[in-house]
Amino acid sequence: MPTVLSYPSLRCVLEFLDANRRQHVVARTPTLQQTNNSLPINVSNLEFTRYRLALDSLYITVSDTKVTWQKNNARLAWEKRFPVGIDKDGMWKKITKFFLTEKPKFHVNRLHIFSTESPIVVPSDVSVRANEMRVDGSFSFNHYLSIVDPISLPLKTLYTDVDGESTFDNPVFNTAETLTCRFSPRTQFIPLTKFDKVLSKNVRIEYVHFWHEKAEELIRHWREVGKEIGTNYVFFKDDKNMITRALSKLNDIFPEFNNLLEGVDERFITDSPRFSIPMNSTSKIFVYGNVATERGFDHYELTVKVTSMDTELECSAKKKPRLTSS
């Protein structure tokens, strides 16, 4: 005879059940609905694009005349036409309200928002607890902070555009544990000294047009004011030539600091110069180009990293062969 779950056990099972399966189970079991409404829904990925909402593998799309529900981008989907008197914007509001405000609170690992034409309209009473936030398109994270539960802060990861110098005054931006930010042609001349306000040691920076002066600016600034050991800034591009050209230019500027960085465990860009630049009596700056693979595709990085003065000695010691007595 099967064991009957206790009430606390049942709550635990429901809370951590896949969100789509949970909704299916609860819809068929009226006695579970009251319990369900008191529990947060845990979702790995919550995604907004214009007129599209994704809850993990469930995609809900609002077109001009109908709503489509699709699982895992399957070929088969369920569709329903709008009621009379409801337009596209009205249906989008109903969908987002039903899934995000009339349901229990969402706990989300990754909140992803993408919009290019205009900011996505989300009900004002939506509150999502998230670990990571990524905002792509023409609008930065500032437009969507109202939907992030303050208990989420500081974010583990933030990925966003830089709107202007005011972005560096935003505590959400400055306190994210890992920060990835993009500079547009409009904001690319903001000085990198603004990053002095950023607490994260792990920062990734993308420019539409990257040139060596940005890395040089960062290196010279750190040599002047100092930076904490363990700080790691990465300029990244899909264009390998942009990175290798920048490294070649840096080789003309800092030829005396050229260093093979033997013992450093990185997938270096072949034949590109690398540097070990002293910063102060206890630390130095490693600069190099490396290849990173994400989702099966290579992209290219220029890394500027602060390490202790002993790092190269430690790496060399690890590589020495062990002596054996004869």
N, C-alpha and C positions, 0 to 999 in steps of 0.2 A: 504494500500500500504506500503511495507516495507521501512524502513528508509535507505537511502543510506549513507554508511560510508564515512566520510571525509578522505582526504589523511593522515593526522596525525593519525587518529584513525585506519586506515587500517595498517599503519606501526606498530602501537602498537600491534594490533592483531597478525600480522605475526611474530613479534619478539618473542612473548611469547607463540606462538602456539607450541604444541608438535612437535619436530623436524621432526619425520617421517610423521606426518599429513601435516606439512608445505610443505615438499618436494613433497608430493602427490598433494596438492592443486596448488602449483606453477607450477608444470610440466604440468598441464592441463589448465593453464591460462597464455598465453604468456605476457599479459599486466602486470602481477605481477612480472615477472622474473627480470625486471630492478630494481624494488623496493626491491625485495628479496636480490639481490646481494649487496645492500648497508647496509643490516642489519645483526647484529651478530645472530648466532644460539645459543639458550639457551638449554643446555643439562644437565640433572641431573647427568648422569654417562657416561663417555667416558673411554672405557677399551681396552687395548692392551694385547693380549697374542700372542704367536708365530703364525703368519699367521691367526690371528683372530682379528677383530675389532668389538666392540660393541658400538652402539649409543643408549643409553637407552634400549629399548626392541628389537632393530634391530641388528641381529648378522650376520656378513659377514665373511665367512670362506674361505680361499684359501687352497685347497687340491692339490694333485699332478697334476691333469689334469683339474680341474674345480673350479668355484667360486659358493658358495652357499649363498643365502640370506634367512634368517629365522626370523620370528617375534615371540617373546615371547617363544622361544624354541618349537614352534608348530611342529606337526608331518609333516605338509606339508611345503615344501620349494621350492624356485625357484632356478634352477641351470643353469649355462652356462659354456660350455667348453672353454678352452683357445683358442685364435686365433693361427693360425700356426706361429711357430717361437717364441712364448712366453713361458718361463718356469715359475716355481713356484715363484721364487724370483722376476722375472720381473713383474708378475701379482700382487704380493703384493705391489710393488712400485707403480704400476698404480692405485690400489685401494686406497692406503693411500694418494696418490697425489690428486686423484679425490675428495675424501671426505674431506680432511683436508687442501688442499692448493688452490684448484680451487673453493672452496665454501667460503662464508663469514666467518669472524673470529668466532671461537667457544668460548662461555662463558660456562664453565663447573663447576658444583658444586664439582664433585669428579672425579679426574683423577687416574685411576688404571692401573698399568702396572705389568705384570707377565711374567717372563722368567727364565728358569733354564739352558738352554744349551748355549746360547750366547745372547748378548744384542739385543733387537729388533731394526731392522733398520727402522728409520722414516725419511721422507724427511727433509732436513736441513732447509727448509723454513716454516715448521709447527710452528705455534705459538698459544698456547692455554691459555686462561685466566682461572685459576682454583682457587677454594677456598681450596680444599683438594687434597693432593697427597699421593697415596699409592703405594709403589713399593715392590712386593713380588718376591721371587725366589733367584737367586744367585747373583743378581746385585743390587747395592744401587741406590739411587735417583741421584747421581752424573752423571750417564750415560745418564740421560734424562732431565737434567736441561735446555738444549738448546731449548726444545719445550715449556717450560713454559714462558709465557709472563711476563717480569719483573714487570709489573703493578700488578701482582698477589701477590707480596711479601709485607709484610710477610704472609706466608700461615696460614690459620686458623688451619689446621691439617696436620701433616707430619707423615707418617708411613714408616719406612725404616730399612734396616740393617745398622750396624756400620761397615764400611770398615776397619777402623784403627783409630789411634789417630788423623790423619789428618781430619777426619769427624768433629771433634770438633772445627776446624778452619773455617768451612764453615758457612757463615752468614745465608744461607737458613735454615740450621739445627738449628742454635742457636737462630733464631728469630721466629720460628713457635710458634703459640699461644698454641697449644697442640701438644706434641711430643710423638710418640710411636716408640721405637727402639729395635732392636733385636741384641743380641751378639751371635756370632757363637763360636764354640770351639777355633777357631783361635784368636778371639778378646776378649774372656771372661775375660782375665786378665788385660785389660785396667783399670786403677784405676778410681773409680767413682768421684774422685776429678776433673776429666776433665769436669764434668757437671757444674762446677762453671762458665763456659763460656756460658752456656745455659740460656736464659732469661725466658723461659717458667716456670710457676709455676705448670703446670700440665704435668707430665712426666710419661710414662708407659714404663717399661723395662722388656724384656723377655730374659732369658738365656736358652740355650738348657739344661744345667745342672745347676740348681739353688741350692746354698747352703747358710747357714746362715751367713757366713763371709761377703757376699756382703751387706746384710742389716746392719750388725754390722759396717762395714767400713763406710757406709753412716751416720749412727747415730753418731759415734765417730767424724767424720769430721764436721758434723753440730754443735755438741757441742763445738768443738774447734773454728770454724771460724764464726758460726752463720748462720742463714738462715731466709729469710723474712717470716713473718706470712702469712699463706694461701698457702704456698708451699706444694704440694701433689705429692709424688713419689709412684708409685705402681709397685711391682714386681708381674708378673702374670704368671700362669701356668694352664694347664688343669689337672695336676696331684695334687690332694689334698694333698697326702702324703708328697710331697716335701715342701709344704707350712707349714704344721703342724710340720714336723720335724725341719724346720728352726725356728719356733716359740718356740718349746721346747728347742732348743739350746740357743736361746736368753734368755729364762727364767733362764737358768743356769748362764748366763753372767750378766743379770740385774735383779736378784731376788728382790732387794729392791724397784724396780720401778713397780712391778706387780700391776695392777689396773683393776678393772672391767669395767671402762669407762661407768658407768651408765649414761644414758641420752644421750649418743652419738647415733645418728640415723644411724645405720649400720646393715646389715645382717651378724653378726659375725659367723665365723666358730665355731660350738658348741664345748665347753670344751677346746678351745685353749686359751693360755695365752694372755693377753693384757697388754700394758705398757703405763705409763705416765712418760716421762723422762724429767726432767728439762734441759733447754738449757741455759737460762740466766735469769735475773731478771724479764723479761717481757714475755717470751715465753717458751713453752715446746714442746716436740715431742710425739705425739701419735703413737703407733705401735700396729697393730692388724691384724688378718686374717679375711677376709670377702669373701662372696660368691656374684658373679655378674652373671647376666643372660643376654645372648646375643643371639638373634635369637632362643630362646627356649632352649638353652643349658647353663648349669652352668659352670663357670670356677672360679678359686680360686686365691685370691690376698693377698699379704702381703703389707699393706699400711703403709707408713712412712709420717706423716703429721705434719706440724708446726702449732701450735695454740697459742692463747694468754693464759697467766696464769689464766685468768678469765673464760676460756671456761667451765670447769667442774662446776664451781659455777653457771654459767648461765644455763647450762643444768639441774642442780639439781633444780634450782629455777623454771624452767618451769614445772618440774614434781610434785612440791609440790601441794597438794590439796588446793583449795580455802577455806579460813576461812569464815564462815557465822555467823552472830550474832544470838543468841538465843532469 
